[in-house]
Amino acid sequence: MAAIRTSIVFCLCAAAFTLGCGNGDDGGGEAGSGGTAGSGGMAGAGGMAGAGGMAGMGGMAGMGGMAGAGGAAGELTTNGDFEDGDTSGWEFFPNDGTFAATMAQANGGLWSGNLVASVPGGGGPPSFPLIKQANIGIGTVQPNSTATISFDLFGSVAGAGGVFFAEFFSEISGGGTSSTVILGGGPLFPDGTWTNYTYQTPTGNDVSGGVTLQLKADCGANPGCTVDAYIDNVSVTVP
């Protein structure tokens, strides 16, 4: 069934900070992993038992375009629209969740990526799967420049404590980050309408390791929680 698409435009300022790590493997960087109840980290937004990290950032945002698997001027992502029919170009850290390319939903084209966090009603381990376009743009991205990040989001959240986070890291060669940004300043909540999120945010003062876009569905250890997120048209561009 075709879904209606809306666009959300954000104005972001240049704040950068470091997040503490929760439990679980988030695949490197300084991102908090699984910050809902039972998995550590600071609450993402008022009262929500959400994925870790303190919010802070901003940037002007325009309307998001379609993200291809490269080709646009300054485009850094690979297979951001999943039209390769697989998850190539993406790093996946399961953390008791799942990720797959699917034709069940798409916002233009035939494919999207489906990231699912789920905890059984009777309880279970924390579920906070995450995916990354990791260390992209090495030698291309400049320090203290502006990156534009755009993606489309669709899906559902059931039960208590479910959230979705988009984070952007300026990576230092050899490890560590010079800047960590939660895009939008807090958690996002996928629903039954395709929504575009576009942000402009500054890179850190050291991008020798490129930049990383991380997307995370997070239920923590909340029984009966499910975050079923479809992601499409992911783009990271630099001037």
Stockholm file with secondary structure:
# STOCKHOLM 1.0

chainA/1-239         MAAIRTSIVFCLCAAAFTLGCGNGDDGGGEAGSGGTAGSGGMAGAGGMAGAGGMAGMGGMAGMGGMAGAGGAAGELTTNGDFEDGDTSGWEFFPNDGTFAATMAQANGGLWSGNLVASVPGGGGPPSFPLIKQANIGIGTVQPNSTATISFDLFGSVAGAGGVFFAEFFSEISGGGTSSTVILGGGPLFPDGTWTNYTYQTPTGNDVSGGVTLQLKADCGANPGCTVDAYIDNVSVTVP
#=GR chainA/1-239 SS CCCCEEEEECCCCCCCBCCCCCSSCCCSTTCCCCCSTTSCSCCSSTTCCCSSCCCCCCCCCCCCCCCCSSCSTTBCCSSTTCTTSSCTTCEEECTTEEEEEESSCCSSSSCEEEEEEECCTTCCSCBCCEEEEEEECTTTSCTTCEEEEEEEEEEEEESSSCEEEEEEEEECTTSCEEEEEEGGGSCBCCCSSEEEEEEEEECCSCCTTCEEEEEEEECBTCTTCEEEEEEEEEEEECC
#=GC SS_cons         CCCCEEEEECCCCCCCBCCCCCSSCCCSTTCCCCCSTTSCSCCSSTTCCCSSCCCCCCCCCCCCCCCCSSCSTTBCCSSTTCTTSSCTTCEEECTTEEEEEESSCCSSSSCEEEEEEECCTTCCSCBCCEEEEEEECTTTSCTTCEEEEEEEEEEEEESSSCEEEEEEEEECTTSCEEEEEEGGGSCBCCCSSEEEEEEEEECCSCCTTCEEEEEEEECBTCTTCEEEEEEEEEEEECC
//
